């Protein structure tokens, strides 16, 4: 029997780093941060023969350093971290397509994506794949985006994307078919579509395309071991820099396939990860600029208030929704729950903490709906397929609203405003953020032309953060409302 021709390959991977550059003190340990992350990657590269480090999207957003320098700081830091290849996530689009193309030119590592293109001529904006040659092996990486990027990109009519996972699967097939002659030893999808859609994608892939691994992101999923779908291992490394995923693979180069593998989630901390002092120096340069500006005192809350998860009502969600409702003269503020990016804030609030909590500089639109349209919209938001999806949009509601959703029955069980049933013909002035307004048909089930018949749609604030900062500066010992407005029943 012929002996197998096996080669060892180590793939380290991160996703959804969100500008998580600095370590945090937890008990007696320093946890996370790119200095220790870089130290671990460098040590792995020194100890193992064939090591690749890859990133599955969302390098940007989440820190004041990233926001202040509009991602340029992140690219410089990532250049020192040295990924072999990265794919785009939805937050790479946040500073605009043009700025993203500028940042891509500043990167000293390949950024790939197979399904973002110019609608006029169907040309891709980025290279669809990267062929990495290492240790006598050829490793093909293909980048796939989440549908949420389509919503972001839709603001620019020149930009498009493949709409669903089925079309993304077909695009993967095109690339794999085109490079069969390259004698590819391993094919890896770097995705940013969420764990549930990774599973759907794996089930749609033709086995003859030879996809060996899916390394994903977006849903911040914690896994104790890879999930195998249609014979393809699927992994993520949660979020931030507190951990890194690690594959140790034996590649059968005769069969161009995985012979065996192990995978684990490695904690990043000061107990076993050396520091990268060059990275610390670079971060210190940026931090010196932001510290003075963002250390400014904003207010003191009555307590520390929380926002532990986006799919449930939170103290900070209610607090912010009420501020926006009252200051902008609205009947109802529907604040995107995913806009709040930190699990807690207070009691002392600085500009840094407020910006980290709410890093998005987007408009608030006022739309006018009848009571019937409001009920139809919320029925669409909480439709069964949305409740089952990684990508469901949830909202924090201002005072007066009460909505009870049954997850078991997959429907709204109770809906009222100011303690009474919502009249079909009453008109409501409702605030929504720019992202939701510009994608209202998909997210809210509303057509802009239909909404505009009730009253002109109007921008009532050019940035949410400005409103929150201004109002909070005028208030002290603000108390979180205790009423329940959004109840998710089992």
N, C-alpha and C positions, 0 to 999 in steps of 0.2 A: 504493500500500500504506500502510495506516495505521501511523503511527509508534508504537512501543511506549511505554507510560507506565511508566517505570522509576524506582524510588526506591532509594536506598542505605540499607542497614541493617547495623549492626555488632552482633554478639552475642558478648560475652565470657562465658566459662563456667569454673566450678570444680566439683570434686566431691571427696568424701572428704577434707575439709580436716583433720578430726580434731584440732581445737584447735592446729594448727600455726601459732602466732602469731608466733614470733620468728625472725629471720634467723640463719643459721649461717655461720661463717667457713669457707670452702673455698678453700685456697691464698690468693690475694690478693683474693678476692671475698667479699662478703656475699651469700648466696643465700637467697631465699625470705623468708617473714615477711609479715604483713599490712600492715606499713608500706609496703614496696616494692610489694606487690600493689595496695594502695589508690592509691599514687602512679601506677602504670601505668593503672589504671582511670580516675582523674581526668584524666590526660593524654589518654587516648583520648576521653573525653567532651568535652574542650576542643577536640581536633583534628578530630573527626568530628561530623557533624550529628545522626545518629540512632544512639545507642549504648544497648544494654541489657546488664546484667550479671546472670547467673543462676547458681544453685547447685543441683547435682543430688544433694543428700543428704549425710548424715554430716558435718554441721558439728561435731558433738560428739565427745568422747572422744579420748584420746591424749596429753593434756597434764595436768600437775598443776594448772594454773590452772583448766582446765575441770572436772576432778574435784573440786577443793576447793570450787568454787562451784556445783557441780551444773548446769553449763550456763548459769547466769545471766550469768557473765562472757562466755561466747561470744556470747550474744544481744546484749549491750551492744557488744561489738567488731564484730559483724556489722552492727549498726545504724549504726555509723560507716562501715563498708565500703560499705553502701548497695546491696545487691542489689535488682533490680527485682522478682524473684520467686525463691523457693526451693521445692524439694520435700523431702519427708521421706526419710531413709535409715533403715537398721535401727538405727543407734546413737542416733537421736533418741528411741528408746523406752527406752533404758537406765535412765533415772532414773524410769521409770514413766509410764503414760498420763496420770495426773492432773498430774504435774509438767510433762509435755510441753505439756499444755493451758495451764498457767500460763505457761510460757516463750513459747508462741505469742502470748499476750496482751501480753507484753513486747516482742515484735518489732514494729519499725516498717516491716516489709516483709511482703508476703503469703507465707504458707507454704501450699502446696497439696498435696492428695492426693486421688485419686479412689477409692481402694479400701481405706480403713480406716473401719469403721462400727460402730455399736452393733447387736449381734445381736438385741436385743429389738424394735426398730422399723425396722431397716435404714437409719437416718439416718447420713449421713457425719459423721465427727468434724471434718473440715476441709473447706474449700472445695475443690471438685474441680479448679478451673481459674482462671486469671486472664486477663482480656482487657486487654492493654496497648495504649494508643493512643499512637502516636509518629509524628511527621512525616507526618500524614495517613493513616497505616496502622493497621490493627487486627491485633495479633499475639495468637493464642490459645495459651496454655501450659496443658498438662494434666500432672498429677503422678501417677506410678505407682510403687508400692513393690515391693521384693523379697519373695519368699516367706519369707525369713528373719524378716521382721517378723511374719509370722503366728505363727511359733514364739515370738517374744518376747511378742506380744500374747495368745497363748493362755493365758498365766498369769493373765489377767483374763478371766473367762468372759463379761463384758459386751461384749468387743471381738472383732471378727472381721475377716476380710479375704478378698478373692477368692483362691482357692487356686492357680490356675495362670495361665500366660501367656494361654491361650486365653480365659479369663474376663476377664482384664484387657483384652484386645483388644476384647471385646464392650463393656466399659465405656467404652473410648475412643470406640467407635462411637456409643454413646448421647449422649455429650457433643457430638461433632461434629455429629450429626444435629440436636441441639437448638439449635445456634447457627449453622446454615447461613444463617439470615436476617440475621445480623450482617454479612454481606459481609466475611468474614475474609480478610485478605491472606496470612497465613502461619500455619500451625499447627505447634507444636513440642511434642513429648513430652519432659518432664523425667523421666527414669526412674532408678530405683536398683535394678536387677535383674541387673546384670552384662552384659558384652559379648555372651556367647553367647546369653543370653535376649533381649537387644535384637534380635539377628538373627532369632530365632524370632518375636518380636513383630512385627517389620517384615513378615515373610512372611505373617502372619495378618491384617494390616490391609487393609480394603477400600480400593482406590485412590480410590473416590468420596468417602471421608471427608476426603481432602485433607491427609494428614499429610506435612509437608515435611521435617522434621528430627527425629532422635532424639538428644538430648544426655543421655548416661548417666553411670553411676557404679557403685560397689560392687566391681567386679573389678580396679580400679586398672590398667586396661589402657593401655599405651603404644601410640600410633598415630602413624605418620609422615604418614598421610593418612586421610581419612574412608573407612570401609568402607561401600559402597553395597549395600543389600539391598532387593530389590523396588523399586528406584528411589529409596530413602530413604537419605540420608547418615546414618551413625551415628558419633558421636565420643565421646571421653572426654578428660579432662585429667589422667590418671594419678592422683596423690594428693598431698595437702598443698598448700603454697603456693609450691613451687619453680617452678611454671609455670602458665600460664593458656591456655585454648583461645580461639581467635579466628576467628569467621566474618565475612567481608565479603561481603555478599549484595546482588545487584541483584534487587529484587522487582518483578515485573510485576503492577501493581495492577489492570490490566484483566482478567487471567487468574487473579488471586489465586494466584500460584505463583512459585516461584523461577525467575528467568531464568538466572542464573549465580551462582557463588560461588567464593570461595577460603577455605581454612581452614589454620591453622597453630597449632603449639604454641609459645607465646612464653615464653622463660625469664625468670624474675623474679629480678633481681639489682641490685646497686648501680651497675652500669655504664651502665644506660639507664633505670632506674626511679627517679623521685624519691621522697623519703621523705614520709610523712604523720605529722607531728610530733604532731598531736592524738591519733592512734591510739597512738603510742608512749607518750604521757603516760598514757592509760587503761590500757594494758598494764602500765606501770610501777607503777601503783597496785595492781593485782592481784599483780604479781610481788613487791612488797614484803611482802605478807601471806604468800605461799607460801615465799619464800626462807628465812626463819628456821625455819619448821616442817620443810621438806623437805630442808634441807641436812644434817640429822643423819646421821652416819656409821652404816652398818649392818655392813659387813664388808669384808674384802679377799679376793678370789678369787685362786687361784694364777696366773691369766692372764686375758686378755680372752676371753670365751666368746661364741659367736654363735648366732643364730637367723635365718638369712638368708631362709628361705621356709617357709611353713606346710605345704607338701605333701611335706616331707622331714624325716627325723630331724635333730635339732639338739642341740648341746652343752647349751644352756640348757634345752631341753625335757627331756632325760634328767636333768639336775641337779635341776630342780624336781620332776619326777615321783618321783624317789627320796626327796627330802625329805618329800613329802606321804605317800608309801607308808609310810615308816618312822615318821613322827610320828603317823600316824592308825591304825596297826595294820592295814594292808591287805595283801592278797596281791598285788594289782595296782592301780596308779594309772594311769588313762587320762586324761591331761591334754589338753584341747582345744588343738590346735596353734595355732588362731587367737587364743587368749587371750594369747599372747605377742606384744606389739605393737612391739617394737624389734628391730633386726637384731643388736645386740650389747650386752654389759654387762660392766663390770669394767675392770681388776682392782679399783679402789676402787668400792664400791657405797654410794651414799647412798639415803635414803628417796625422794628425787626420782627417781633412776634406777630403783629397784625399782617405784615406782608407775607410771612411764611404761612400763616393761616389762610390768607386769601390773596394768592399771587397773580390772579388774572385781572388784567386791565381791559375790561370789556364794558360795552354800553349796557344800559338798561332801557328796554323798550316798553312803552305803555300801549297795551292793546285793549280793546273794548269788546267784551263778549256778552251775549245774552245768557240768562241762566241755563237755558237748554244747551247752548254751545259749551258752556263751562262744564256741564255734566257729561256731555259727549266727549270733551277733551280729556277729562279725568278718567273716563271709561277706557279711552285709548291708552292713556299712560299706564293704567293698571290692567291691561289686557293679558290673558293667560300666557301668550308667547313672550311678552315682555318680562313677566314675573319669573320666567324660567331662564332668562338670558343673563349672561355676564354683563351685557351692555345696557341693561335697563336704566333709564333715567329716573331718578327719584328727586323729590322736592321737599324743602323745608318751608312750611307755610306760616304766614303771619296770623296774628290774632283774629278771631272770628271764624276761621275755618275749622271744620272737624270732618275728617275722613277716616273711615274704618275699612280696612282691606282684609279679606280672608284669604290667606295663602292656600288653605286647603280647598276652598271653593273657587279660588282664582277669580275673585270679583270684588267689587266694592259693596260692602254691606250697609254702610251708613254714610250719608253725605249731607252736611248742613252748613249754614252760614249764620253766625250770631244767634245760634240756638234754634233756628227755624229752618224748615224745608226751603230749598232754593226755588224761587218763582221762575218759571220758564221765560217770562218776558222781561224780567228785571235786567238792567245792564250793569256790568261790573268792569271797573278799571283795574286791569291786572298788569303787574310788572313781571317781565321775564328778561333774562340776560340775552346778549347778542347772539351767542352760539345757538340758543334755543329758538330765538326769533328767526334766524336765517335758515334754520332747519325745521321749522314748525310743522311742516306737513308730515315729515318722517317721525319726529319725536312726539308731537302733540296731536297729530291727526287733523290739523287745521290748514286751510289754504289762505295765503296772505290776502288774496283778492277778496275772499269771502269776509275775512275779519275786517278789512278796510271799509266795507260797506256800512259797518256799525259806526265807525269814527276813524279818522286818520290815525295810523300807527305812528308813534312819535318817540324819539329818543329823549328820555327825561333825565338821563345822566350819562356822561360820556365815559365814565369809569366807576365801577362799583366801589373800588378801594377808596377813591376820593370822598365819597359820601360817608362811608364807615369811619374813616379817619376824622373827618370834620365833626361829625355828630358825637363820636366817642370823646373827642377832645373837650367837649362842653359838658360831659357828664361824669359823675364820680359815684363809686359804689353802686354801680348798675346791678340790679337783681334780675336773674333769669326768670322768665314766666314759668309758672308751675302747671298751667293747663295743658291737657293732652289734645293735640290737633291732628296728629297723624298716627294711627294705631294699626300695626301689622299683626293680625291674629294668626295663630297656627292654622 
